[in-house]
Amino acid sequence: MKGQNKLFIFIIVALIIGVIMGGVVHTQYSENAAGFSKNIKLLGTIFIRLVQMIIAPLVFTTLVVGIAKMSDVKMIGRVGTKAMLWFITASLVSLMIGLVFVNWLEPGRVMQLPKPAADAAGDMVTHSQGLSLEQFVTHIIPKSLFEAFATNEVLQIVVFSIMFGVALANMGEEYTKPIVRALDICAHAILKMVGYIMWFAPLGVLGAIAAVVATNGFDIFKVYAIYLRDFFFALAVLWLVLCIVGYMILGNRLFELLRRIKAPLLIAFSTTSSEAVFPKLVEELERFGCNNRIVSFILPLGYSFNLDGSMMYMTFAAIFIAQIYGIDMTLGQQIIMLLVLMLTSKGIAGVPRASLVIIVATCTMFGIPPEGIALILPIDHFCDMGRSMTNVLGNALATSAVSKWEGQLEDHGGDL
């Protein structure tokens, strides 16, 4: 725990230094802000790429080993069913909270920002055209495992890993023991790498924060104060709901869980990447007492199907854009939008700025000018901080809850 606390302190210090550096550059050396941001952002890029390097092999090895060790296929079905019930319920609740609060607070009615240039969201609109049913299916089903590894298509790797793990589980433990053991060793070796990579996190945080502040300065908080205030208020309500449900299931151990995942939460908040903390989250959940087989099975699925913060943000942002243009949507239209977002968001989990792509596609579908995405692009980074941290919390609670329901949640004092 000493090492974890040191890392947490270093991240906090790096966060403060990053804000100060970015502020100084923006106010004193504004002519050099673009170059400074481009260069210092490399620190964040290096950290993210280091983590992305181990995401695919870690998901593959942990998921295959987790399923293969569940030699009882009924257990796989039971755990998978409980996980999907949690994911679907949590997604619907998250979408609904976003819908309720954006209609109640109406941030779009207050801001009255001018209409953005038509080409401001051109790139997003272009990318959103691939969200057809065919693209949805091809994004889920891998054509090649190696292609999925090369492009870090987590959802495709999950599909292959589940099928491979189930096949191994049905072949008998004695027959498959060597390959399962080899993959288990690989998984632990990758987790060992996580320890090394995480010590680069403070530099990554410093680079990411300094770049954003240097480019946009502090004025961006004033311009979008209402939007950010309302979004984070709705996000706080979602956190409250998740924590209440977590307390009902875990009891007082919820507070122990929150203490254990404080570093992953802060890294996700600072780097705007829930994927960046996946390996560390695996380790901390096992230290918390979750069964390693259940962690290996549930967590990769959660990163594809259980992005609570992103789900809430999509309804909030889509209705916000409608409000900006004075478009009144009926309750029926909003419920249909909610269901559409529920389905389409599952197909491109893990894609950079996936939420924005989905919002553009949804706006086009419901007659809302997709150019409105340009209104939220400048502050998407700050919103992404909140939703990335919420995604991590949701997946940690889901894994812990399923472990508890399965009677596989132990209290072993932090030993792996």
Phi, psi and chi 1 to 4 in degrees:
 res  aa     phi    psi   chi1   chi2   chi3   chi4
   1 MET       -  -26.1  -71.1  -63.3  -71.0      -
   2 LYS   -62.2  -44.6  -71.9 -177.4  178.8  178.9
   3 GLY   -62.0  -39.7      -      -      -      -
   4 GLN   -65.2  -41.6 -177.5 -174.6   -8.2      -
   5 ASN   -66.2  -37.8  -72.7  -27.8      -      -
   6 LYS   -62.7  -44.2  -77.6 -177.7 -179.4  178.0
   7 LEU   -61.2  -42.6  179.2   61.2      -      -
   8 PHE   -60.5  -44.2 -178.3   75.6      -      -
   9 ILE   -65.3  -43.2  -67.4  169.0      -      -
  10 PHE   -60.8  -38.2  -71.8  156.4      -      -
  11 ILE   -66.7  -43.3  -70.0  170.1      -      -
  12 ILE   -60.0  -46.1  -70.1  -70.9      -      -
  13 VAL   -61.4  -44.2  171.6      -      -      -
  14 ALA   -62.9  -37.9      -      -      -      -
  15 LEU   -61.2  -45.7 -166.2   64.5      -      -
  16 ILE   -66.1  -45.4  -64.9  169.9      -      -
  17 ILE   -61.4  -41.0  -66.4  172.9      -      -
  18 GLY   -60.6  -43.5      -      -      -      -
  19 VAL   -64.2  -43.1  171.2      -      -      -
  20 ILE   -64.1  -47.3  -66.3  171.8      -      -
  21 MET   -59.8  -47.4  -73.8  176.3   62.5      -
  22 GLY   -62.3  -40.1      -      -      -      -
  23 GLY   -64.8  -41.7      -      -      -      -
  24 VAL   -63.6  -45.6  169.0      -      -      -
  25 VAL   -62.6  -42.8  170.8      -      -      -
  26 HIS   -66.0  -37.7 -176.4   78.0      -      -
  27 THR   -88.5  -37.4   55.1      -      -      -
  28 GLN   -98.2  -31.5  -56.3  -64.1  -35.6      -
  29 TYR  -131.0   53.2  -51.4   97.5      -      -
  30 SER   -60.5  -29.2   56.0      -      -      -
  31 GLU   -68.6  -20.7   67.5  -81.2    1.0      -
  32 ASN  -103.0    5.0  -61.1  -39.8      -      -
  33 ALA   -60.6  -43.3      -      -      -      -
  34 ALA   -62.1  -46.4      -      -      -      -
  35 GLY   -65.7  -41.8      -      -      -      -
  36 PHE   -60.1  -47.0  171.3   81.6      -      -
  37 SER   -61.5  -43.7  -61.9      -      -      -
  38 LYS   -60.7  -40.2 -176.3  177.8  179.8 -179.4
  39 ASN   -77.2  -47.2  -69.8  -34.7      -      -
  40 ILE   -73.1  -23.0 -159.4  164.5      -      -
  41 LYS   -63.4  -20.1 -164.3 -173.7  -64.7 -177.5
  42 LEU   -61.0  -30.5  -69.8  174.3      -      -
  43 LEU   -61.0  -45.5  -69.5  174.3      -      -
  44 GLY   -66.5  -38.9      -      -      -      -
  45 THR   -62.6  -43.2  -57.9      -      -      -
  46 ILE   -61.3  -45.0  -68.7  169.8      -      -
  47 PHE   -62.5  -46.4  172.3   64.5      -      -
  48 ILE   -62.2  -42.2  -64.2  -63.5      -      -
  49 ARG   -67.5  -35.9  -72.0 -178.5   71.0   88.3
  50 LEU   -60.5  -41.5  -78.0  171.6      -      -
  51 VAL   -71.3  -45.1  175.0      -      -      -
  52 GLN   -58.7  -29.5  -71.3  174.9  -26.8      -
  53 MET   -59.0  -32.1  172.7 -178.3   71.0      -
  54 ILE  -107.3   -1.5   60.0  175.5      -      -
  55 ILE   -61.9  -54.5  -69.9  -69.6      -      -
  56 ALA   -59.7  -52.6      -      -      -      -
  57 PRO   -63.7  -32.9   17.1  -28.9      -      -
  58 LEU   -69.9  -44.0 -176.5   62.5      -      -
  59 VAL   -60.1  -45.9  168.4      -      -      -
  60 PHE   -62.3  -52.2  173.9   70.2      -      -
  61 THR   -67.3  -45.0   53.3      -      -      -
  62 THR   -68.0  -39.1   55.5      -      -      -
  63 LEU   -69.9  -44.3 -168.8   51.7      -      -
  64 VAL   -62.9  -47.0  170.2      -      -      -
  65 VAL   -63.4  -42.9  170.4      -      -      -
  66 GLY   -59.9  -42.6      -      -      -      -
  67 ILE   -75.6  -42.2  -63.9  174.9      -      -
  68 ALA   -62.5  -34.0      -      -      -      -
  69 LYS   -73.2  -20.9  -76.6 -175.6  176.2  179.3
  70 MET   -83.1   74.5  -67.4 -177.5 -170.6      -
  71 SER   -61.2  -21.5   53.4      -      -      -
  72 ASP   -82.4  106.6 -176.9   -0.1      -      -
  73 VAL   -62.1  -30.5  178.7      -      -      -
  74 LYS   -61.8  -35.4  -70.5 -177.8  179.6  178.1
  75 MET   -66.5  -38.7 -177.6 -179.9  178.5      -
  76 ILE   -59.5  -47.8  -61.4  174.4      -      -
  77 GLY   -63.2  -39.9      -      -      -      -
  78 ARG   -67.2  -47.8 -171.2  173.2   68.3 -113.5
  79 VAL   -64.8  -43.1  170.9      -      -      -
  80 GLY   -62.1  -40.1      -      -      -      -
  81 THR   -65.0  -45.0  -59.9      -      -      -
  82 LYS   -62.2  -41.0  -70.4  176.7  179.9  177.2
  83 ALA   -63.6  -46.3      -      -      -      -
  84 MET   -66.5  -35.7  -68.5  -49.7  -64.0      -
  85 LEU   -61.6  -42.6  -76.2  173.6      -      -
  86 TRP   -62.6  -48.0  175.3  -74.1      -      -
  87 PHE   -60.1  -46.8  -64.0  160.9      -      -
  88 ILE   -65.5  -45.0  -68.3  169.9      -      -
  89 THR   -62.6  -47.1  -55.5      -      -      -
  90 ALA   -62.8  -39.2      -      -      -      -
  91 SER   -64.0  -45.6  -65.1      -      -      -
  92 LEU   -63.6  -42.2  -76.0  172.7      -      -
  93 VAL   -63.8  -42.3  169.0      -      -      -
  94 SER   -63.2  -46.5  -58.2      -      -      -
  95 LEU   -61.2  -41.9  -73.1  165.4      -      -
  96 MET   -66.4  -40.2 -170.0   63.0   71.5      -
  97 ILE   -62.3  -43.6  -72.1  174.9      -      -
  98 GLY   -59.9  -41.6      -      -      -      -
  99 LEU   -66.1  -45.2 -156.6   62.5      -      -
 100 VAL   -64.2  -46.5  168.0      -      -      -
 101 PHE   -74.7  -33.1  -82.1   87.8      -      -
 102 VAL   -71.4  -29.4   76.1      -      -      -
 103 ASN   -76.7  -33.2  -81.9  -68.1      -      -
 104 TRP   -77.5  -48.1  174.0   40.3      -      -
 105 LEU   -82.6  -26.4  -59.4  171.7      -      -
 106 GLU    46.5   61.1  -64.8 -170.2  -36.6      -
 107 PRO   -63.9  -29.6   22.8  -33.9      -      -
 108 GLY   -70.0  -25.9      -      -      -      -
 109 ARG   -74.7  -26.3  -53.7  -70.7 -174.4 -165.1
 110 VAL   -88.1  -38.0  179.5      -      -      -
 111 MET   -71.6  -39.7  -65.7  179.6   74.5      -
 112 GLN    49.5   51.0  -64.3  -62.8  -54.8      -
 113 LEU   -78.9  150.9  -65.4  176.5      -      -
 114 PRO   -65.4  154.6   24.0  -33.9      -      -
 115 LYS   -64.6  132.2 -172.4  174.4  179.9  179.5
 116 PRO   -73.1  164.7   29.1  -34.9      -      -
 117 ALA   -62.5  144.6      -      -      -      -
 118 ALA   -62.4  -28.1      -      -      -      -
 119 ASP   -94.3    2.5   60.4  -13.7      -      -
 120 ALA   -63.6  -30.1      -      -      -      -
 121 ALA  -110.7   18.3      -      -      -      -
 122 GLY   -54.3  -42.2      -      -      -      -
 123 ASP   -65.2  -41.7 -173.9   51.6      -      -
 124 MET   -65.6  -41.3  -73.3  -66.8  170.4      -
 125 VAL   -62.1  -41.7  174.8      -      -      -
 126 THR   -60.2  -46.2  -58.4      -      -      -
 127 HIS   -68.9  -28.7  -78.2   87.5      -      -
 128 SER   -72.5  -15.3   71.7      -      -      -
 129 GLN   -69.9  -11.7  -67.7  171.8   -5.6      -
 130 GLY   -86.8    6.5      -      -      -      -
 131 LEU   -89.8   42.2  -65.1  176.1      -      -
 132 SER   -82.3  172.2   62.6      -      -      -
 133 LEU   -61.0  -39.0  179.8   60.3      -      -
 134 GLU   -62.5  -45.3 -179.9 -175.3   -1.2      -
 135 GLN   -65.1  -35.8  -69.5  -66.5  -36.2      -
 136 PHE   -60.2  -47.0  177.1   80.4      -      -
 137 VAL   -67.1  -46.4  171.9      -      -      -
 138 THR   -67.0  -23.3   54.8      -      -      -
 139 HIS   -75.0  -26.7 -171.3   80.0      -      -
 140 ILE   -87.8  -46.5  -66.1  176.5      -      -
 141 ILE   -87.9  119.6  -50.5  -60.3      -      -
 142 PRO   -75.3  137.8   25.7  -31.7      -      -
 143 LYS   -80.9  -32.3 -179.5  171.8   63.6  176.4
 144 SER  -150.9  134.7  163.4      -      -      -
 145 LEU   -62.7  -38.1  175.0   63.5      -      -
 146 PHE   -68.5  -35.9  -59.8  102.8      -      -
 147 GLU   -65.1  -41.5 -177.8 -174.7   44.6      -
 148 ALA   -62.7  -40.0      -      -      -      -
 149 PHE   -65.0  -44.0  -96.8   71.7      -      -
 150 ALA   -64.6  -34.4      -      -      -      -
 151 THR  -100.3    3.8   55.1      -      -      -
 152 ASN    56.3   40.8 -108.4   -1.1      -      -
 153 GLU   -79.8   89.4  -71.0  -79.7    2.1      -
 154 VAL   -59.4  -41.6  175.0      -      -      -
 155 LEU   -62.8  -40.7 -162.0   53.1      -      -
 156 GLN   -67.2  -39.1  -66.9 -174.6    1.0      -
 157 ILE   -64.5  -38.6  -64.0  169.0      -      -
 158 VAL   -61.7  -44.6  165.8      -      -      -
 159 VAL   -60.4  -48.5  170.0      -      -      -
 160 PHE   -64.6  -42.4 -179.9   87.4      -      -
 161 SER   -62.9  -40.2  -58.9      -      -      -
 162 ILE   -63.0  -46.6  -69.8  173.7      -      -
 163 MET   -63.7  -42.2  -64.5  178.7   69.4      -
 164 PHE   -67.2  -42.6 -171.5   50.0      -      -
 165 GLY   -64.5  -41.9      -      -      -      -
 166 VAL   -63.4  -40.4  170.0      -      -      -
 167 ALA   -61.5  -44.7      -      -      -      -
 168 LEU   -64.5  -39.4  -72.3  174.8      -      -
 169 ALA   -63.3  -28.3      -      -      -      -
 170 ASN   -90.1   -1.4  -81.1  -53.3      -      -
 171 MET   -98.0   -3.9  -68.8  172.8   66.7      -
 172 GLY    95.9  135.4      -      -      -      -
 173 GLU   -63.3  -41.3 -174.3  178.5  -13.7      -
 174 GLU   -62.5  -38.4  -70.4  -59.6  -41.4      -
 175 TYR   -72.7  -37.0 -172.0   65.5      -      -
 176 THR  -100.5   -1.0   59.6      -      -      -
 177 LYS   -55.1  -43.5 -168.4  173.2 -178.0  179.7
 178 PRO   -60.5  -45.9  -23.4   34.4      -      -
 179 ILE   -71.2  -35.9 -170.2  169.0      -      -
 180 VAL   -65.8  -41.5  173.2      -      -      -
 181 ARG   -64.5  -41.2  177.6  164.7  172.3   74.1
 182 ALA   -62.5  -44.4      -      -      -      -
 183 LEU   -66.9  -33.9  -70.4  172.5      -      -
 184 ASP   -65.0  -41.4 -162.2   15.8      -      -
 185 ILE   -64.0  -42.7  -67.5  170.4      -      -
 186 CYS   -59.2  -43.4  -71.5      -      -      -
 187 ALA   -61.0  -43.2      -      -      -      -
 188 HIS   -70.3  -33.2  -79.1   84.2      -      -
 189 ALA   -65.0  -40.3      -      -      -      -
 190 ILE   -66.1  -39.8  -64.3  167.2      -      -
 191 LEU   -63.3  -32.5  -75.9  171.6      -      -
 192 LYS   -65.0  -38.4 -170.2   71.2  174.0  175.6
 193 MET   -62.3  -32.4  -68.4  170.5   62.0      -
 194 VAL   -57.0  -42.0  172.8      -      -      -
 195 GLY   -57.4  -39.4      -      -      -      -
 196 TYR   -70.9  -44.4  -50.9  141.0      -      -
 197 ILE   -66.3  -36.2  -67.0  172.1      -      -
 198 MET   -63.6  -25.3  -78.8  -59.0  128.0      -
 199 TRP   -73.5   -8.7  -76.0  105.0      -      -
 200 PHE   -91.0   -6.9 -163.0   82.9      -      -
 201 ALA   -57.1  -43.8      -      -      -      -
 202 PRO   -58.0  -40.0  -27.2   35.8      -      -
 203 LEU   -66.2  -38.6  -71.2  176.1      -      -
 204 GLY   -63.2  -42.1      -      -      -      -
 205 VAL   -63.3  -46.2  168.7      -      -      -
 206 LEU   -57.7  -46.8 -172.4  150.1      -      -
 207 GLY   -63.0  -44.7      -      -      -      -
 208 ALA   -65.8  -44.9      -      -      -      -
 209 ILE   -70.0  -45.2  -65.8  -63.9      -      -
 210 ALA   -60.6  -38.6      -      -      -      -
 211 ALA   -64.4  -44.1      -      -      -      -
 212 VAL   -66.4  -45.9  172.0      -      -      -
 213 VAL   -67.9  -39.0  175.6      -      -      -
 214 ALA   -63.0  -38.1      -      -      -      -
 215 THR   -76.6  -46.7  -56.7      -      -      -
 216 ASN   -99.2  -19.9  -59.5  -60.1      -      -
 217 GLY    68.7 -165.5      -      -      -      -
 218 PHE   -93.5  -11.0  -57.5  106.3      -      -
 219 ASP   -63.2  -29.5  -72.5  -17.3      -      -
 220 ILE   -61.2  -30.7 -169.3  167.5      -      -
 221 PHE   -68.9  -31.8  -70.4  105.5      -      -
 222 LYS   -73.7  -46.0  -61.1  174.5 -175.7  175.6
 223 VAL   -59.4  -42.0  175.3      -      -      -
 224 TYR  -108.5   25.3  -65.8  105.7      -      -
 225 ALA   -57.0  -43.9      -      -      -      -
 226 ILE   -65.6  -46.3  -64.9  173.6      -      -
 227 TYR   -61.2  -47.9 -177.9   81.0      -      -
 228 LEU   -65.0  -41.3  -71.8  169.5      -      -
 229 ARG   -59.9  -48.4 -179.9 -160.2   66.2 -168.3
 230 ASP   -67.5  -40.0  -67.0   -9.1      -      -
 231 PHE   -64.1  -46.4  170.1   69.3      -      -
 232 PHE   -71.9  -25.5  -80.8  103.3      -      -
 233 PHE   -66.4  -46.3  178.0   66.1      -      -
 234 ALA   -62.4  -37.7      -      -      -      -
 235 LEU   -65.3  -37.8 -156.2   61.6      -      -
 236 ALA   -63.7  -37.6      -      -      -      -
 237 VAL   -64.6  -41.0  172.8      -      -      -
 238 LEU   -62.3  -42.2  176.8   57.1      -      -
 239 TRP   -60.2  -42.6  -92.5   65.5      -      -
 240 LEU   -61.3  -44.9 -178.5   62.8      -      -
 241 VAL   -62.0  -46.6  170.9      -      -      -
 242 LEU   -62.0  -42.0  -72.2  172.1      -      -
 243 CYS   -69.4  -36.2  -72.0      -      -      -
 244 ILE   -63.7  -46.4  -71.4  172.8      -      -
 245 VAL   -62.9  -41.3  173.6      -      -      -
 246 GLY   -61.6  -39.3      -      -      -      -
 247 TYR   -68.2  -37.4 -174.4   80.3      -      -
 248 MET   -62.1  -31.6  -69.2  169.1   62.4      -
 249 ILE   -91.6  -44.9  -62.3  169.8      -      -
 250 LEU   -97.3  -16.9  -59.3  174.1      -      -
 251 GLY    68.9 -142.7      -      -      -      -
 252 ASN   -67.0  -16.1  -70.9  -31.1      -      -
 253 ARG   -68.8  -12.9  -67.8 -153.4   64.5 -165.6
 254 LEU   -57.0  -40.1  170.2   68.0      -      -
 255 PHE   -69.1  -33.5  -55.8  108.5      -      -
 256 GLU   -65.5  -40.8 -179.2 -169.3  -16.1      -
 257 LEU   -61.7  -45.2  175.1   64.4      -      -
 258 LEU   -62.6  -37.2  -67.0  175.0      -      -
 259 ARG   -65.5  -38.3  -76.8 -164.6  -59.8  -87.9
 260 ARG   -69.3  -35.2  -73.8 -144.9  166.8  -90.0
 261 ILE   -99.3   16.6   64.5  171.8      -      -
 262 LYS   -64.6  -39.4   63.1 -177.1  178.7 -177.7
 263 ALA   -66.6  -48.2      -      -      -      -
 264 PRO   -57.7  -38.5  -27.3   35.0      -      -
 265 LEU   -63.0  -43.8  -74.4  172.9      -      -
 266 LEU   -69.4  -39.0 -173.2   61.1      -      -
 267 ILE   -64.3  -43.2  -66.6  170.9      -      -
 268 ALA   -62.0  -41.1      -      -      -      -
 269 PHE   -64.2  -40.8  179.3   80.4      -      -
 270 SER   -78.6  -38.7  -55.4      -      -      -
 271 THR   -95.2   -5.8   62.7      -      -      -
 272 THR    55.0   35.5   67.7      -      -      -
 273 SER  -139.2  109.8  173.5      -      -      -
 274 SER   -72.2  -25.5   50.0      -      -      -
 275 GLU   -65.2  -30.9  -84.1 -167.4   -4.8      -
 276 ALA   -61.8  -23.6      -      -      -      -
 277 VAL  -105.7    4.9  -60.0      -      -      -
 278 PHE   -54.6  -51.5  174.9   84.0      -      -
 279 PRO   -62.2  -42.4  -20.5   33.8      -      -
 280 LYS   -65.2  -35.8 -176.4   67.3  174.3  173.9
 281 LEU   -66.7  -38.8 -165.0   57.1      -      -
 282 VAL   -56.8  -47.5  170.7      -      -      -
 283 GLU   -63.7  -45.6 -178.8 -177.2  -23.1      -
 284 GLU   -69.3  -35.2  -70.2  -57.5  -27.1      -
 285 LEU   -67.2  -36.5  -73.7  172.3      -      -
 286 GLU   -67.8  -38.6  -71.1 -171.8   13.2      -
 287 ARG   -66.5  -32.0  -70.9 -173.9 -176.8  -81.4
 288 PHE   -66.7  -26.9  174.0   64.8      -      -
 289 GLY   124.2    1.4      -      -      -      -
 290 CYS   -69.1  141.1  -64.6      -      -      -
 291 ASN   -61.4  131.3 -175.8  -75.9      -      -
 292 ASN   -64.3  -28.6   68.9  -43.7      -      -
 293 ARG   -68.3  -40.0  -64.6  177.8  -61.2  173.2
 294 ILE   -71.1  -39.5  -67.9  177.8      -      -
 295 VAL   -59.9  -45.9  172.6      -      -      -
 296 SER   -64.6  -25.5  -58.3      -      -      -
 297 PHE   -90.2  -46.6 -177.5   44.0      -      -
 298 ILE   -78.9  -44.5  -59.0  -63.0      -      -
 299 LEU   -61.6  -46.4 -155.1   55.6      -      -
 300 PRO   -60.9  -36.6  -24.2   35.0      -      -
 301 LEU   -64.8  -40.3  -73.0  177.6      -      -
 302 GLY   -61.7  -36.6      -      -      -      -
 303 TYR   -69.4  -15.0  -93.7   73.9      -      -
 304 SER  -101.8  -31.3  -65.2      -      -      -
 305 PHE  -119.7   -6.6  -66.8  100.7      -      -
 306 ASN  -130.7   59.2 -169.8   43.2      -      -
 307 LEU  -100.2   78.6  -57.5  174.4      -      -
 308 ASP   -60.2  -45.3  -61.1  -27.4      -      -
 309 GLY   -63.7  -42.4      -      -      -      -
 310 SER   -65.6  -38.0  -62.9      -      -      -
 311 MET   -62.9  -46.9  -59.8  -66.6  -79.9      -
 312 MET   -62.8  -39.7 -164.7 -146.9   79.4      -
 313 TYR   -63.6  -36.1  179.0   75.3      -      -
 314 MET   -66.0  -43.5  -75.7 -172.5  -75.2      -
 315 THR   -68.9  -39.4   46.9      -      -      -
 316 PHE   -61.4  -47.7 -165.4   94.7      -      -
 317 ALA   -70.8  -40.4      -      -      -      -
 318 ALA   -63.4  -45.1      -      -      -      -
 319 ILE   -70.2  -34.4  -58.4  -62.1      -      -
 320 PHE   -58.4  -45.4  167.6   77.8      -      -
 321 ILE   -63.2  -40.3  -66.4  171.7      -      -
 322 ALA   -61.1  -41.2      -      -      -      -
 323 GLN   -65.3  -38.5  -69.1  173.2   -5.1      -
 324 ILE   -57.1  -40.6  -77.0  -71.1      -      -
 325 TYR   -92.5    7.4  -68.5  109.9      -      -
 326 GLY    70.8   27.3      -      -      -      -
 327 ILE   -92.5  118.3  -61.2  172.0      -      -
 328 ASP   -93.0  121.2  -66.9  -45.4      -      -
 329 MET  -103.7  136.0  -61.7 -176.4   67.3      -
 330 THR   -71.6  164.6   64.1      -      -      -
 331 LEU   -60.5  -39.7  179.5   61.2      -      -
 332 GLY   -61.8  -43.7      -      -      -      -
 333 GLN   -63.1  -39.1  -73.1  176.2  -44.8      -
 334 GLN   -68.7  -36.3  -67.2 -170.2   29.7      -
 335 ILE   -67.7  -40.4  -69.4  174.7      -      -
 336 ILE   -62.6  -42.0  -66.5  172.0      -      -
 337 MET   -59.0  -42.1  176.2 -175.2  -78.0      -
 338 LEU   -58.8  -45.6 -175.9  148.1      -      -
 339 LEU   -67.7  -37.7  -64.4  175.3      -      -
 340 VAL   -62.9  -45.1  167.4      -      -      -
 341 LEU   -63.7  -35.5  -72.7  168.5      -      -
 342 MET   -59.6  -39.6  176.5   76.0 -175.4      -
 343 LEU   -83.3  -50.5  -65.8  173.4      -      -
 344 THR   -67.4  -29.1   54.8      -      -      -
 345 SER   -68.8  -20.6   61.8      -      -      -
 346 LYS   -75.7  -19.5  -55.8  -52.9  179.6 -169.7
 347 GLY   -83.7  -21.5      -      -      -      -
 348 ILE  -126.2   32.3   60.0  170.0      -      -
 349 ALA   -60.5  137.8      -      -      -      -
 350 GLY    91.5  -11.6      -      -      -      -
 351 VAL   -78.0  133.9  176.3      -      -      -
 352 PRO   -55.6  134.0  -26.2   34.4      -      -
 353 ARG    55.2   35.1  -73.4 -161.9  162.9 -178.3
 354 ALA   -58.4  -38.3      -      -      -      -
 355 SER   -59.6  -42.1  -59.5      -      -      -
 356 LEU   -66.0  -39.7  -65.9  177.0      -      -
 357 VAL   -61.9  -44.0  176.9      -      -      -
 358 ILE   -64.4  -41.3  -71.8  -68.7      -      -
 359 ILE   -61.6  -44.1  -67.9  165.6      -      -
 360 VAL   -60.0  -47.5  170.3      -      -      -
 361 ALA   -60.7  -41.4      -      -      -      -
 362 THR   -68.6  -41.7  -54.6      -      -      -
 363 CYS   -59.9  -43.9  -73.9      -      -      -
 364 THR   -60.1  -41.3  -55.2      -      -      -
 365 MET   -64.5  -33.3 -169.6 -179.8  -57.7      -
 366 PHE  -105.9   17.0  -73.5   87.8      -      -
 367 GLY    73.8   20.2      -      -      -      -
 368 ILE   -95.3  131.5  -57.6  168.1      -      -
 369 PRO   -54.7  116.0  -24.0   33.4      -      -
 370 PRO   -65.7  -18.4   23.4  -32.9      -      -
 371 GLU   -60.1  -18.3  -68.0   80.5   14.8      -
 372 GLY   -61.0  -17.4      -      -      -      -
 373 ILE   -61.0  -26.4 -161.7   72.3      -      -
 374 ALA   -63.5  -23.9      -      -      -      -
 375 LEU   -67.8  -33.5  -64.7  172.5      -      -
 376 ILE  -102.5   -5.9   57.9  175.7      -      -
 377 LEU   -57.8  -43.1  -80.0  175.4      -      -
 378 PRO   -62.5  -28.3  -23.1   35.0      -      -
 379 ILE  -110.3    7.6   52.7  166.8      -      -
 380 ASP   -60.3  -33.6 -177.4   65.0      -      -
 381 HIS   -58.9  -43.3 -179.2   91.0      -      -
 382 PHE   -72.4  -37.8  -59.9  101.2      -      -
 383 CYS   -66.2  -36.5  -65.3      -      -      -
 384 ASP   -63.5  -30.5 -155.3    4.0      -      -
 385 MET   -58.0  -50.0  -71.6  175.7  165.7      -
 386 GLY   -67.4  -44.0      -      -      -      -
 387 ARG   -72.5  -31.5   63.3 -179.2 -174.5 -111.2
 388 SER   -65.8  -42.8  -64.4      -      -      -
 389 MET   -64.5  -38.5 -173.5  165.7   62.5      -
 390 THR   -67.8  -37.0  -52.7      -      -      -
 391 ASN   -59.2  -41.2  -66.8  -19.5      -      -
 392 VAL   -65.0  -45.2  171.9      -      -      -
 393 LEU   -60.4  -46.3  174.1   69.1      -      -
 394 GLY   -60.2  -41.8      -      -      -      -
 395 ASN   -72.2  -34.6  -77.2  -40.9      -      -
 396 ALA   -65.2  -42.6      -      -      -      -
 397 LEU   -66.5  -41.0  -73.8  173.5      -      -
 398 ALA   -61.0  -46.6      -      -      -      -
 399 THR   -64.6  -43.0  -53.4      -      -      -
 400 SER   -65.9  -40.2  -57.2      -      -      -
 401 ALA   -65.1  -45.7      -      -      -      -
 402 VAL   -64.2  -38.8  173.7      -      -      -
 403 SER   -60.8  -41.2  -66.2      -      -      -
 404 LYS   -65.2  -45.3  176.7   78.5  170.4 -179.0
 405 TRP   -62.9  -31.0  -69.3  -25.9      -      -
 406 GLU   -85.5   -1.6  -75.0  -68.0  -52.5      -
 407 GLY    69.3   27.4      -      -      -      -
 408 GLN  -114.9   19.5  -58.2  -76.4  -22.2      -
 409 LEU  -101.0  113.4 -174.1   62.7      -      -
 410 GLU  -106.2  164.1  -59.0  174.9    3.7      -
 411 ASP  -122.5   88.9 -175.1    6.0      -      -
 412 HIS  -114.4   22.9   45.6   41.8      -      -
 413 GLY    68.9   22.6      -      -      -      -
 414 GLY    92.7    8.1      -      -      -      -
 415 ASP   -88.1  136.7  -64.1  -36.6      -      -
 416 LEU   -69.0      -  -78.4  174.0      -      -
